[in-house]
Amino acid sequence: MALREILILPDKRLRQVSEPVKKIDAGIRKLIEDMFETMYDAPGIGLAAIQVGTPKRVVTMDLAKKEDPKNPQVFINPEVLWTSEEKKAYEEGCLSIPEYYGDVERPAQVKVKYLDLEGQSQEIEADGLLATCLQHEIDHLNGVLFIDHISKLKRDRVVKKFAKAAKRAVAD
């Protein structure tokens, strides 16, 4: 297992659309192990492969509270089949946009089809935090960031702030 570097806004790779996984092989299993290690270290509750620079349709997630045992979940080639008309707003954050949080309104419930680690097709109906997380991470696979769901004014401010920080980091 290895920690991988998490891409930070304004890295253009975050806008890349990820490719479907054709075969769950040793390389994909290693990617998933590294993603969990990176996600837990960050610490975060969800991570898309593109956030560590790999444009594959893989998501790792663990919504367990700190005091509870870990509950790692893997979603390979996840795809939203259905969303509820009812909306729910959650304060979202993102490992690729550190220390920025914003309220995002999304469908309250979703049904998602995906492959598990054995390559078996699965479906999950989710609501609450799980529904929000799934939508947030699947957005990443499609090159969409949670700030794309907030007002243009706020989004422009965030992008400008991270672009300046990136320039400063290069200058140092």
Disulfide bonds with the S-S distance in Angstrom:
none
